[in-house]
Each structure stands twice: as C-alpha cells, then as structure tokens.
Amino acid sequence: TLVVTFALLAFMWGCAPQPAPDTREADERAIREIEIEWSKAVAAKDVERCMSFYADDASEFEPNKPMDTGKDAIRKGYDAFFAIPGISSSFQTAKVVVARGGDLAYTYGTNATTMNDAKGKPVNDKGKYVTVYAKQPDGKWKVVADIFNSDLPAPAPPKK
C-alpha cells in the first residue's frame, strides 16, 4: 500500500496546476518598445497611430478637463492637441513595472511640450505621466488609463 500511496501522490502532484511562467522581463521590454513607438507617433502628430496603443475602453485624464473614456473621446483630445499652433511633444519612459500575474503594468516618465502662446512666442513645458497597461486576450499590451500634467505652476486665481 505504501507504493500505491506514493504513486497516487506522484500522480496528483503531476496533475497540479503549474504556476504561470514569469514573463515580466519580456513584458517590460515590450512595453518600453510600445512607449518608444507611441512617443514617435506623438512627435509625428499621427492620431491614428496614437490611438492604436489604447484599449477600446481606455480612459485619459488630461489636465484641467473632464476624463475622456473610449477611443472616440480620446481621439478628439488628440485632434485638439495637435491643432494647437506650434505644438510639438514627446515623452521619455523612466520606469516600467509589470505585475507578477503578468496581466497589468504601469509606466511613468517625463514629457516635454512646446506650443505658441497668444503672441505666437514658443512656450516650453515639462511634465510627467503615469500610464496603466492591461494585457489583452491576444497577448498585446494596451493602455487602459493615462494621466499626465505639467510641472509649470498653476495660474493664480483671479483677484476679487
């Protein structure tokens, strides 16, 4: 009976679900590549390419405006942004963290934007961002939440 017990235990151990492989290193590389390509799309003012990085139900949190949810709303934000006179923008990833489960990740980094002020003079702005990614059923990473803001001080409230 001892042999049968060991055989049964060995069989049960072999049937136990194995932990998922740790793909965080490869996922981090993939997300860094996505952010390089996304920054290139922003620099090229390529709205459709920018939209390709978002999940259908993504949300974007732009400064000083309500949250945009869904690709149509986010696309309108890009259209308005790229229409600003003298606009140019890029971003640089500082860190990528992939969850142990391999289905969620976040990044953060810095951004730089130049645009013309009301007098047509270029204004440079630096800021930061946080982006949350979710791995899709097809294995591709897509942005599900994106927030960014400026390092410039907020304008003073109007005097009464």
One Martini backbone bead per residue (centre of mass of N, CA, C, O) as a GRO file, in nm:
protein
  160
    1THR     BB    1   0.052   0.065  -0.015
    2LEU     BB    2   0.292   0.260  -0.028
    3VAL     BB    3   0.324   0.257  -0.336
    4VAL     BB    4   0.040   0.362  -0.399
    5THR     BB    5   0.065   0.629  -0.248
    6PHE     BB    6   0.307   0.741  -0.410
    7ALA     BB    7   0.171   0.722  -0.685
    8LEU     BB    8  -0.066   0.908  -0.618
    9LEU     BB    9   0.102   1.158  -0.540
   10ALA     BB   10   0.254   1.186  -0.808
   11PHE     BB   11   0.003   1.222  -0.981
   12MET     BB   12  -0.113   1.473  -0.834
   13TRP     BB   13   0.135   1.654  -0.877
   14GLY     BB   14   0.127   1.638  -1.194
   15CYS     BB   15  -0.181   1.774  -1.197
   16ALA     BB   16  -0.099   2.025  -1.097
   17PRO     BB   17  -0.092   2.343  -1.126
   18GLN     BB   18   0.112   2.551  -1.289
   19PRO     BB   19   0.286   2.810  -1.290
   20ALA     BB   20   0.326   3.081  -1.438
   21PRO     BB   21   0.530   3.230  -1.624
   22ASP     BB   22   0.788   3.464  -1.603
   23THR     BB   23   0.735   3.767  -1.819
   24ARG     BB   24   0.834   4.050  -1.721
   25GLU     BB   25   1.082   4.112  -1.893
   26ALA     BB   26   0.942   4.097  -2.171
   27ASP     BB   27   0.714   4.297  -2.104
   28GLU     BB   28   0.890   4.540  -2.051
   29ARG     BB   29   1.013   4.557  -2.332
   30ALA     BB   30   0.745   4.589  -2.484
   31ILE     BB   31   0.657   4.853  -2.343
   32ARG     BB   32   0.898   5.025  -2.417
   33GLU     BB   33   0.844   5.003  -2.722
   34ILE     BB   34   0.569   5.131  -2.721
   35GLU     BB   35   0.663   5.409  -2.608
   36ILE     BB   36   0.847   5.478  -2.841
   37GLU     BB   37   0.627   5.464  -3.065
   38TRP     BB   38   0.432   5.665  -2.937
   39SER     BB   39   0.622   5.911  -2.932
   40LYS     BB   40   0.654   5.916  -3.238
   41ALA     BB   41   0.352   5.966  -3.299
   42VAL     BB   42   0.338   6.234  -3.154
   43ALA     BB   43   0.562   6.381  -3.313
   44ALA     BB   44   0.387   6.318  -3.592
   45LYS     BB   45   0.077   6.356  -3.544
   46ASP     BB   46  -0.053   6.047  -3.520
   47VAL     BB   47  -0.352   5.959  -3.431
   48GLU     BB   48  -0.395   5.662  -3.517
   49ARG     BB   49  -0.140   5.554  -3.386
   50CYS     BB   50  -0.208   5.643  -3.101
   51MET     BB   51  -0.476   5.472  -3.082
   52SER     BB   52  -0.335   5.181  -3.099
   53PHE     BB   53  -0.255   5.184  -2.775
   54TYR     BB   54  -0.556   5.157  -2.706
   55ALA     BB   55  -0.814   5.068  -2.549
   56ASP     BB   56  -1.148   5.091  -2.596
   57ASP     BB   57  -1.188   5.162  -2.258
   58ALA     BB   58  -1.022   5.392  -2.215
   59SER     BB   59  -0.857   5.643  -2.008
   60GLU     BB   60  -0.823   6.005  -1.984
   61PHE     BB   61  -0.614   6.252  -1.791
   62GLU     BB   62  -0.637   6.568  -1.832
   63PRO     BB   63  -0.574   6.875  -1.784
   64ASN     BB   64  -0.845   7.071  -1.709
   65LYS     BB   65  -1.042   6.811  -1.756
   66PRO     BB   66  -1.234   6.578  -1.827
   67MET     BB   67  -1.276   6.264  -1.863
   68ASP     BB   68  -1.175   6.026  -2.106
   69THR     BB   69  -1.381   5.771  -2.268
   70GLY     BB   70  -1.268   5.626  -2.519
   71LYS     BB   71  -1.158   5.660  -2.838
   72ASP     BB   72  -1.327   5.901  -2.934
   73ALA     BB   73  -1.250   6.097  -2.704
   74ILE     BB   74  -0.941   6.074  -2.732
   75ARG     BB   75  -0.922   6.165  -3.026
   76LYS     BB   76  -1.025   6.454  -2.978
   77GLY     BB   77  -0.786   6.535  -2.802
   78TYR     BB   78  -0.569   6.499  -3.017
   79ASP     BB   79  -0.683   6.689  -3.228
   80ALA     BB   80  -0.663   6.942  -3.046
   81PHE     BB   81  -0.364   6.926  -2.976
   82PHE     BB   82  -0.250   6.924  -3.280
   83ALA     BB   83  -0.391   7.222  -3.337
   84ILE     BB   84  -0.186   7.365  -3.191
   85PRO     BB   85   0.018   7.610  -3.216
   86GLY     BB   86   0.343   7.482  -3.227
   87ILE     BB   87   0.323   7.184  -3.171
   88SER     BB   88   0.521   6.974  -2.948
   89SER     BB   89   0.593   6.622  -2.853
   90SER     BB   90   0.724   6.421  -2.574
   91PHE     BB   91   0.846   6.106  -2.428
   92GLN     BB   92   0.994   5.944  -2.123
   93THR     BB   93   1.086   5.658  -1.987
   94ALA     BB   94   1.160   5.550  -1.649
   95LYS     BB   95   0.931   5.322  -1.579
   96VAL     BB   96   0.864   4.961  -1.546
   97VAL     BB   97   0.576   4.770  -1.423
   98VAL     BB   98   0.510   4.426  -1.368
   99ALA     BB   99   0.301   4.210  -1.278
  100ARG     BB  100   0.320   3.890  -1.172
  101GLY     BB  101   0.061   3.800  -1.345
  102GLY     BB  102   0.091   3.959  -1.640
  103ASP     BB  103  -0.177   4.181  -1.682
  104LEU     BB  104  -0.024   4.426  -1.545
  105ALA     BB  105   0.085   4.777  -1.587
  106TYR     BB  106   0.334   5.039  -1.535
  107THR     BB  107   0.415   5.382  -1.606
  108TYR     BB  108   0.682   5.634  -1.601
  109GLY     BB  109   0.750   5.995  -1.670
  110THR     BB  110   0.841   6.228  -1.917
  111ASN     BB  111   0.763   6.554  -2.061
  112ALA     BB  112   0.756   6.752  -2.374
  113THR     BB  113   0.640   7.088  -2.459
  114THR     BB  114   0.550   7.288  -2.747
  115MET     BB  115   0.407   7.622  -2.777
  116ASN     BB  116   0.208   7.882  -2.859
  117ASP     BB  117   0.125   8.172  -2.771
  118ALA     BB  118  -0.077   8.446  -2.821
  119LYS     BB  119   0.197   8.582  -2.970
  120GLY     BB  120   0.374   8.323  -3.095
  121LYS     BB  121   0.540   8.227  -2.861
  122PRO     BB  122   0.735   7.998  -2.740
  123VAL     BB  123   0.645   7.729  -2.512
  124ASN     BB  124   0.783   7.552  -2.247
  125ASP     BB  125   0.713   7.214  -2.130
  126LYS     BB  126   0.706   7.019  -1.835
  127GLY     BB  127   0.646   6.671  -1.728
  128LYS     BB  128   0.418   6.402  -1.635
  129TYR     BB  129   0.351   6.036  -1.610
  130VAL     BB  130   0.084   5.781  -1.611
  131THR     BB  131   0.057   5.431  -1.712
  132VAL     BB  132  -0.188   5.183  -1.787
  133TYR     BB  133  -0.173   4.832  -1.843
  134ALA     BB  134  -0.327   4.569  -2.047
  135LYS     BB  135  -0.362   4.247  -2.118
  136GLN     BB  136  -0.476   4.096  -2.383
  137PRO     BB  137  -0.607   3.814  -2.522
  138ASP     BB  138  -0.370   3.844  -2.758
  139GLY     BB  139  -0.109   3.965  -2.570
  140LYS     BB  140  -0.147   4.261  -2.583
  141TRP     BB  141  -0.064   4.584  -2.504
  142LYS     BB  142  -0.282   4.827  -2.336
  143VAL     BB  143  -0.421   5.118  -2.273
  144VAL     BB  144  -0.637   5.218  -1.980
  145ALA     BB  145  -0.452   5.453  -1.844
  146ASP     BB  146  -0.402   5.821  -1.865
  147ILE     BB  147  -0.167   6.052  -1.711
  148PHE     BB  148  -0.110   6.415  -1.717
  149ASN     BB  149   0.132   6.686  -1.643
  150SER     BB  150   0.254   6.981  -1.523
  151ASP     BB  151   0.527   7.178  -1.382
  152LEU     BB  152   0.377   7.417  -1.392
  153PRO     BB  153   0.228   7.655  -1.248
  154ALA     BB  154  -0.053   7.750  -1.149
  155PRO     BB  155  -0.272   7.968  -1.192
  156ALA     BB  156  -0.389   8.234  -1.063
  157PRO     BB  157  -0.639   8.351  -0.915
  158PRO     BB  158  -0.864   8.569  -0.933
  159LYS     BB  159  -0.923   8.883  -0.843
  160LYS     BB  160  -1.165   9.060  -0.632
   0.00000   0.00000   0.00000
